[in-house]
Amino acid sequence: MRYKDKGFKANPGDTILLGTFHEWNGTYYIDVSIDLYGHIMFNQAVLHETRHMIVEHLRDKKIIDLTKYTEEIAQSQNSYYDELFNSGVYLLNLKNKEEL
């Protein structure tokens, strides 16, 4: 994906967009900046956006609404938010098993 910012050619201190996610027709998609192709930060950006996506999915499935803390969860730098996130994923897995 090519975002409209300057990517890694931006000036130091400028904010650049490395990835986003969206839902379309009931399916989630992750878009990652072309600037990350072959870059060591690619996996980190995908994981970050995946965590955002899971937070949204937990809300959509009425498990827990953590959208207020989505950036902290995506960054995975706060053990309290990580525990809430992990608990939500656990409850989602339980719900999915019950539906089988």
N, C-alpha and C positions, 0 to 999 in steps of 0.2 A: 504494500500500500504506500502510496506517495502522499504524505500529508502536505498541507500548504505552507508549513513553516520551513525554515532553512535546514532542519535536521542537524547533523553534526557540523555543518558549515556555519551554524549560528554563532553569534558573538558569545563569549563567556558570560554566564549569568542569565542569558536568554532562556526562556522556557521552551522546550521542544516536546513534541508528542511522539512517543515511541510505540504506543499501542492503544487500542480501544477494543471494546466488544459491543456487539449489538445482537438483538433478537429479531428474527424475521421469519414469519410463518411458523412460529412455534419452535424454531431451531436457533441455537446460540452460535455466533460466529466471533472469532477473534481476528482482528486486523493488526498487523505488526508493520512498523515502518520499514521500508526497503533499505533504509540506512543500517538496519541491524542484520541484514543478510550476511552471513559469514562472520558476524561479530560475536564476541564472547558474551555480550549482554542479551543475545537473542533469547536464550532459555529463561533468563531472569524476567524479561518482558512478557513472555508467554505465561509463565507461572503467575506473575502479578495480575495479568488480565484474566486468567483462569480463576483466580481467587475472587476478583470482582464479579465474575460471571456466576460463581457458585453462591455468593452472597445474594445476588438477584434471584437465583433459582430457589434458594431457601425461603425468600420472601414470597415468591410466586406460589410455592407449594404450602404456604401458611405454616411453616415450621418455626421460623423465628425471623424477625425483621432487624437485620444488622446494617441496613443501608446507611444509617447515620455514621457508622464506623468503618465503612467499606475501604477507605484509603488506608487506615491503620491496619486493617486485616490484610489488604493486598500487599502492604509492605512487610508484614509478618515481623514487626519489631516490638510488639507488646504482648506479653504472655497472657494477659487477661483476655484480650480480644481474640488471641489465637485459641484459647480454651473455649470461649463462646462459639467460635467458628467451628472448631473440631466437634464440639457437642452437637451443634446444629447438623453437621454432616452425619454424625452417628445417628441422630434421630431420623434424618432423611433416609438413611439406609434401612433402619428398622421399618419405617413406613413403606418403603418399596418392597421389602420382603413380605410384609403383611398383605400387600396388594397382589402378590403372585398367586 
